[in-house]
């Protein structure tokens, strides 16, 4: 029997805590019950993988734990369904959390120029790197480091992501892009971002920004192995943060807090 690696133990604890916290969310009772059972099953699945699989295979499963940690807490959000309404349906009035985010954003980001043309396209392209940075950093450390190095990498990244995603059921808000009209002349990168988010995202705003948090944590992990590669990864993480604000995928405070969470997760581990 294998002992769980640190990132596996962290994943087990995260899903177990979500299961225990499910009854105290505002989701419908039946959904809370189903979500709790699902989280218990996930915690058991991670433990089973740690017991049954060789370490080389288990190290790749961090990607799956990160995606599950992002997507599934939305099951505990109240409403008729955990996903954002279809386009064209009425967007609900902002709740207390979202109203606070809007007010804070207006103070921190008072000028919102229309970033069209080449600058807007570059920033939209930059945001697309949020899907690539963590896998690329993982492959780099897989090639350069040891199993213990990859364990620490996943511990950094998952701690950063889980710290953001786990707050979703209690800090419910829509992303700022949900309350703006889209231009028909949007760049191809903008349309691609919205298509990906429409199919893969739960549709709610994550405060702090999980994409920024895990990107920063991953970049700092790379920096420990290579100054040049780490600097490039940090530039990519900064570009992701800039694209998140410019494209209205996140509020300014989401991005700022996400960067702080990523740094803290890396420092703590």
Secondary structure, 3 states (H helix, E strand, C coil): CCCCCHHHHHHHHHHHHHHHHHHHCCCCHHHHHHHHHHHHHHHHHHHHHHHHCCHHHHHHHHHHHHHHHHHHHHHHCCCCCCCCCCCCCCCCCCCHHHHHHHHHHHHHCCCCCCCCHHHHHHHHHHHHHHHCHHHHHHHHHHHHCCHHHHHHHHHHHHHHHHHHHCCCCCCCCCCHHHHCCCCCCCCHHHHHHHHHHHHHCCCCCCCCCHHHHHHHHHHHHHHCCCHHHHHHHHHHHHHHHHHHHHCCCCCHHHHHHHHHHHHHHHHHC
